[in-house]
């Protein structure tokens, strides 16, 4: 609505820009060209807004708010990561999945085991590895914070213990870019060992941490039951 005194009069008919061909609008484009130009601008602006929204949500670890089903079967078989040759003679791919947020891939995850079978009840007592292949940039601090939040789904963690675990994970998990890999190896009842892009990063020798960390994906209380089913072969 125009304010009083600033009302612009409307012409009786369509206005023609000086110097523009008869029948064309002031832009010099045909009506069809105007429509296509506007559509391209809308698509570009809409896509940019969507990417910014996704990046902002991922930056605060809001992965659980996926609009589409977050875990779907990843396509195709995958060779065992070379770091697992240091752990077992013949790693086996047991299950895999993909995390999406607002339609964007965040990472693929693969469950590796040295044994031919893994029971959904026995995973806390079994040697296994989870390999995560990132599809986009995420900060190591956010990965650590989100991990601790998910571990707390199993029950309250004492504040001082949570602080120690968060500090350890912040040291272990670097900032990642698309294509980077973090592999966690469970030594049941003993420790969690981590590799980044095939290089040893460090370990945390704490049985309770190990159980809760791998339980983020494998425990019945996981926030992503479809992922658990895909990894453990329950679906």
Buried (B, 14 or more C-beta within 10 A) or exposed (E): EEEEEEEEEEEEEEEBEEEEEEEBBEEEBEEEEBEEEEEEEEEEEEEEEEEEEBEEBBEEBEBEEBEEEBBBEBEEEBEBBEBBEEBBEEBBBBBBBBBBBBEBBBBBBBBBBBBEEBEBEEBBEBBBBBBBBBBBEBBBBBBBBBBBBBBEEBEEBEEEEBEBBBEBBBBBBBEBEEEBBBBBBBBBEEBBBBBBBEEEBEBBEBBEBBBBBBBBBBBEEBBBEBBBBBBBEEE
